[in-house]
Amino acid sequence: SCYDGDTCTTTDGEKIRLACIDTPELRGSRADPVPAKAARDFINNLIAGKEVGIRRITKDRYDRTVAELSITGINVQQLMVTKGHATIYERYADPCPWANQ
């Protein structure tokens, strides 16, 4: 399940930060709740309760696994950008070849 558009938790409790993308914040000084909830709902409807591929890249400063997700061969992050729920996080886009085109 996903807490927001770019942070999910596996059934084993592993916290995943979706690599190479950024989505609107749900809380805090930069919160933009309407698109943030839309991004969260989009990804949850896409992956919750399903078999998801995880390509682990590294760990972030919060000890979350930074990874790319895929479902039935579709790159989840790329789909989120295409559908307008996320933007490419230029500063951290290097590990994702699709984000550097």
C-alpha positions as CSV (number, residue, x, y, z in Angstrom):
1,S,0.0,0.0,0.0
2,C,1.1,3.6,-0.6
3,Y,1.1,6.4,2.0
4,D,1.4,9.0,-0.8
5,G,2.3,9.0,-4.5
6,D,5.9,8.2,-4.0
7,T,6.2,6.2,-0.7
8,C,4.9,2.7,-0.4
9,T,5.2,-0.2,2.1
10,T,5.4,-3.9,1.0
11,T,3.5,-6.7,2.7
12,D,6.8,-7.5,4.5
13,G,6.9,-4.0,6.0
14,E,9.7,-2.7,3.7
15,K,9.3,1.1,3.1
16,I,9.9,1.9,-0.6
17,R,10.6,5.4,-1.9
18,L,9.8,5.4,-5.6
19,A,13.0,6.3,-7.5
20,C,13.3,9.2,-10.0
21,I,9.9,10.8,-9.4
22,D,8.3,13.4,-7.1
23,T,4.6,13.7,-6.3
24,P,2.7,16.5,-4.5
25,E,2.9,16.4,-0.7
26,L,0.0,15.4,1.5
27,R,1.2,17.3,4.6
28,G,3.6,20.0,5.6
29,S,4.4,23.5,4.4
30,R,4.5,22.4,0.7
31,A,1.3,20.4,1.0
32,D,-1.0,20.3,-2.1
33,P,-3.6,17.8,-0.9
34,V,-5.9,17.5,-3.9
35,P,-3.3,16.3,-6.4
36,A,-1.4,14.5,-3.6
37,K,-4.5,12.4,-2.9
38,A,-5.1,11.8,-6.6
39,A,-1.5,10.5,-7.0
40,R,-1.9,8.3,-3.9
41,D,-5.2,6.9,-5.0
42,F,-3.9,6.2,-8.5
43,I,-0.9,4.2,-7.4
44,N,-2.9,2.3,-4.7
45,N,-5.5,1.3,-7.3
46,L,-2.7,0.2,-9.6
47,I,-0.6,-1.9,-7.2
48,A,-2.3,-2.6,-3.9
49,G,-2.9,-6.3,-3.3
50,K,-1.0,-7.2,-6.5
51,E,2.3,-8.9,-7.3
52,V,4.7,-6.0,-7.9
53,G,8.3,-6.2,-9.2
54,I,10.8,-4.2,-7.2
55,R,14.2,-3.1,-8.6
56,R,16.1,-2.0,-5.5
57,I,18.6,0.8,-6.2
58,T,19.8,2.2,-2.9
59,K,18.7,3.4,0.6
60,D,17.8,7.0,1.3
61,R,18.6,9.1,4.4
62,Y,15.4,7.9,6.1
63,D,16.5,4.2,5.5
64,R,13.8,3.6,2.9
65,T,14.6,1.4,-0.1
66,V,14.8,3.5,-3.2
67,A,13.4,1.4,-6.0
68,E,11.6,1.2,-9.3
69,L,8.3,-0.7,-9.3
70,S,6.7,-2.6,-12.2
71,I,3.5,-4.4,-12.6
72,T,2.8,-6.8,-15.6
73,G,5.9,-5.3,-17.3
74,I,4.8,-1.7,-16.9
75,N,7.1,0.8,-15.1
76,V,5.0,2.3,-12.4
77,Q,7.0,5.5,-12.1
78,Q,7.0,6.1,-15.8
79,L,3.2,5.6,-15.9
80,M,2.7,8.0,-13.1
81,V,4.6,10.7,-15.0
82,T,2.7,9.9,-18.2
83,K,-0.7,10.2,-16.4
84,G,0.3,13.5,-14.8
85,H,0.5,12.3,-11.2
86,A,4.2,12.7,-10.8
87,T,7.2,14.7,-12.3
88,I,10.7,13.4,-13.0
89,Y,12.9,14.3,-10.0
90,E,15.7,15.6,-12.1
91,R,18.2,15.7,-9.1
92,Y,17.7,12.0,-8.5
93,A,16.8,10.7,-12.0
94,D,20.2,9.1,-12.9
95,P,19.2,5.5,-11.9
96,C,16.2,5.5,-14.3
97,P,17.2,5.4,-18.0
98,W,13.6,6.3,-19.1
99,A,13.8,9.5,-17.0
100,N,17.0,10.7,-18.7
101,Q,15.7,10.8,-22.3
